[in-house]
Amino acid sequence: MAPEVDHFQGHRINETGVMELDTVWLGIEGSSWEPVAIMTEDVYLRYKQYMSKVALQVQPGTMAH
């Protein structure tokens, strides 16, 4: 069984242009950078919520907005 995601604490674009999430797993200490492509549907919903939160925090007029 795959480990369950607890929450995300950051994101980055790797050298190949793929977005990766700094993922904290339930019951596992530390975190790991995981490409968005490996994420399953339930994780996608958490990812969407995370990105909505990020979008609210980013200042209008910046590149991320």
N, C-alpha and C positions, 0 to 999 in steps of 0.2 A: 504494500500500500504506500502511496506517495505521501510524503509529509504534508501537513496542512499549513497554509500560510496564516500567520498571525497578523502581520501588518507590513506595510511598505514604509521605508524611511528615507527614500531618495530615489532619484533616477538620473541616468546619464545616457549619452549616445556613444557606443563603442566605435572603434576604428573602422568597422565595416558599415557604420551608419544604422545599426540596429539599436533600438532603445532597450536599455536594461534597467531593471528595478532592483534596488537594494532591499532584499526580501528577508524578513525575520520569520523564521519557521516556529510553529508551536512545539514546545518541548526540546528545542535545539538552541544551544547557546551561540551567540554571534549571529551573523547574517551573511548572505552571499548575493553576488550580482547575478541575476537570472535574466536571460532574454525574454522579452514579452511573448515571443513565439511559443514558448513552452507552457504558457499559462493556460489553464482550463477555464471553462465558462464561469464557474463561481468566482474564480480568482479575477477574471476579467471584470466582473461587477465591482469587486473591491478596488481594482485598478482604476475603473471609471470614477468611483467615488474619490479615490486619492487624487486623480488628475483634476477633478472638479475643485477640490480643496486647493490644489496648487494654483489653478487658474484664478481663484479668488485672491490669493496672496500676491500674485504677480502684478506689478504696476502696469496700468494701461500705457501703451506706447513703447513698451520694451519688446525685444525680439521674441520672447516666449509668449507674449500676449498675441 
